[in-house]
Amino acid sequence: MDKLHIIDTLGSFVEPTDQEVINWSKVDFSNLETNGRLRADVRRRIEKHFETYTLRIKALGYNAMSFDDLAHLTVLPCYNSSLSLLLRDYSLLYKRLFSIAKQQDIKILINTDYLFRNNDIDNLMNEQHLTNEEMFIKILTIAFESFPEIDGVILRIGENDGKDVKSRFLSRLTLRTPDKTNALLKKALPIFESYNKILIFRTWTVGVYRVGDLIWNKRTFDTVFASIDSNALIISMKFGDTDFMTYLQLNPLFFISNHKKIIELQTRREWEGMGTYPSFVGWDYSRYFQELADNDTIVGIHVWCQTGGWAKKEWTNITFLKNSSFWNELNTYVTVKMYHERCSVESAITVFCHEYTIKDVTEFIRLLQLSEIAIKQGLYIRELAEQQLYFRRLRVPTLLWITWDTISLRPMNLFLIRALIIHPEIAIQEAHTAVTATIEMISIAEKIKLKETVIASLRFQNATLLLFIGIKKHLLGVGQTVDLPKLQRQINTYHSQFPQHYTISRLKSTGTKSRYTHFYHLLLGGLFLRKKSSYRKRDKIFLATSPIQLWIVQYYLRKTKSHLNNQSMGIDVLFR
C-alpha cells in the first residue's frame, strides 16, 4: 500500500469561545452548536477554513486526514428527534468536507473512542441485550453505509473523554483486559474487510486497567494482537513509551510482530508550549525515522498538528489558519518533508526557509540548534528526564513538574522530584545555559529579520526560562537562600507582562533537599517507582489493592484542590 501521511483536522472546527481553558484533545462540538442545531453559517465557516487547510497540507505532502468523530457521523434509529435533527446538520457538514478532501485525493479517517455512549444508546443496548462489541459493529455498519467516502477508522481504547467535556456523547473506558481487546479486534476486523476499510488501532494507553500498559508492555502487546492476520489492520504507536515529550527513545514495540504500523508524531507540542515559543522536533524525529528506515512494517506517519492537551485561551493558535504559530508550521512542514522525501533535517529546513523567505539558512539552523538547548535544559530537568521510571502500569512522563500551561509546586510534587535528583546544582547550571541560548536566538532572529511576532515569542521564552531558574531552585531545594517573597514578586511581574504566561501556584516554604531526601527516596523512589518496566512482586500487590489506593488519592486530591483532578481524565484513574 502507499505510505500514509496523516494529519489531524481539529483546527478547522475551532470557533470563538468564552472558555478560559480550552480542551484541545478533540473538537469541542458543544461550542459549535446553538439551541441544539449546527447553524448554516457555522457550517460555511468550517468549510471555508477546511478548504484553505486542505490545500495547504496537500501541498506539503499529506495524503490522509483524521476527523473527529464517529459519534457525530452516525445516526442510530434509536436517537431522539432532537439529536437526530442535530446529527443531520453534522451529516451535511461532513458530506461537504469529505467532498473537498476527495477532490484533493485525500483519504478520510474517522477518530473514535471505544465506546461512546449516551442514554439512547444505553437504552437500546439494554432493550436488545447488545454487547459492547455488537453495538460497535452496528455503529460501524451504519457509518460505512452512510458515508462510503470513509477510508477507515482510528480507534482509541486507552483513554476516554476528559472530565470537562460537554457533549451529546461521552466515551467510557470499556476494554479492561488484553484478552477482551483481542476478542474485539477479531470481531470487528471482518467488518472492515467486508467494506474494504482500514482499522488504525492506537496503542496509546494511560495505565488504566490491565490493558493500560499496552503502549510499552510486550506481553500485553502480544496478547492483544495474537493470532490476528488482517490486511485491514494497522497498529498506530506514539514514538515513545509515554506521551509526546522529549528525552524519549523510540518505542521498541515497533520492531516486534509483522503487523503494519504507523508512528504518531506531534508538531504542536502540547507539553512544550503549544507553539507559543519554539520546540523544534526535527533532529529527534529524524533520528526516529533513521532507526525505522529498514523496518518494512512501517506504512506511514500520523502528525497531530493541533490536537492534544489543555491550555488557557491565550495559548490559542490554529496551525495554517487563524493566528497560526510559525513554530508549529515549521514542525509540521519539516516532519512530512523528512519522512516523505527521506531528506535530512537541514535539507527540510532549507526548503522551508525558501518558502518562508528566510534568506540566511545557516543562521536559522543555528537558531533551531539553540532552541533544542533551550527546551532540553530550560524546560526539562535533564537528570530527571533521562531516568526511565515506571509507576504501576504507567511509564512516568519525562516532564514531571509542568502540566501543559501550569507549574505544579505542591509539596508532594516537590518531595518526589527532590527524591529523584542527585545533582540539583547541575540542573541550575543548565537552566542558565538555556537562558543564554534564548538570548542568542533573539539576536539571530533580529539579525535575519524574522517577523516581529516570531521575535516576540522568543522574548516570551526567554522571560519564562529566566523565571524558571528561580523556580527550579525552589523546586529542587537548592541552597538556603531562595528569597521566596522576591521570587513571588518576579512571578507576579511575569504574569502581568505576558498574558500567555505559565500559571504558577503561590510559593510555600518546604525546606531544603536534605530534610526530605532520605525518607521520600525510600517511600516514593524505592517503594512505588521502579527503574525497569518489568513488574516486581510488590507492584503486583499494589495493583491488587488498587481500591484502597484510589480512596487515598481521591482524599488527597479533594483536600489539596488539585487541578489534576479536573483536567483530562483525572489522575485518580491511574488507580483503577
C-alpha angles and dihedrals in degrees: 000000000000116000114266119230101186126185131180124247103206094118093067090061098053114119129178113280140186092215115121092207120042125207108220096179092098142343112305095230094176089061090056095054131083121192092342096310139095102232121227093238090055090050091051092050092050090048091051093049091045094052091051091047094046094054090049099049092042089056090053093055105263112140104177136047134206116217133195114259159012093189092063093046098054124076110194120199089235095063119113117251096257093052092045090052092050092048090051086059089053091047090058090051096047092047089057094045093048090050090054091049094048091050086062092045092246121154118238119225123178123214120221141163123225101266130007115185145179135170094276092053092046091052092048093050091049094047095047096033091235122175120224090255092052092048091050092051090049090053092048092050093052092046094050092047094046096043111030087169089076112106097190152325129258108214125203116189103163104063133038136198116305122254091254096056114118112191145132084252131043125187124226131197100252104162112073107164136046091237093055090048091052090050091052092052092050091052097042102042095069088060091054091047094050092052093040092241131137127238113212105197116199118214091199107132132161102212098272118143125343094303089053095099094057091114093067112006113097092198092055091044092052092049095048094051099033116138093000116134110164130143087210093066125091120174114218119203135177112241094251136034093259135031127313101296140128127261093047127136119220111277107260091214088080087075100053129079127017095252118126112260142196126203116224118218133179123215099174091061104216095193095042107056101294090247098312085119134003122293101165116201100184103104095040093048091045089056091051091049091050091051090051096043095105095038106110093190093070109099102169154319134270113209119197103202096165109011125095143068141012125274145158115276090251087072091061115130125151113214112239090354137065115354090354120189115243089210095052090049090051092052093045092048097046095044097058093040092055093047100039098040097030090229131149124265091250092051092050091049090049092055090047091052092051092052094045093044096243102154103189103062094170093057092045090053088050089053091053092048089054090047089061089056090049092053100039096045102025106039097030131049099229098206090053096041093052092057113097102217133173131198117190104310094339131096102224111243117249092231105060104160100052127062107191103292097353132088111214113212099161114141095250091055092046093049093049095049093045089052091055099045119082099171108038092160089066090053089055092048090052091048088058090048089054092053090050088052092054091051090056090045091057090048092051093046091053092045095053091040101240115180117285091242089057092049089048089056089055091050089052090051091049092051091046096051092043089056090045090064091068092040091052090051088054092042094051097038093238114179131335099269109068102141100218097185090052092047090049090053089051090051091050091050091049091050092052095044098049121041088193091057125142111259107243123189119231114277122251128187112251103165127246131306097262093060093063109020103093099045097044093042088059096041101040105017099041106027105039106017124065132192096214126061094229115097120249124214091258090053090057089052090050091051091049092053097046097130091063093048090046091057091050093049094047090050091051093048091051093048094048095038088225118193087220088076093059106040126074112346093327123257092258090076089075087074096058 
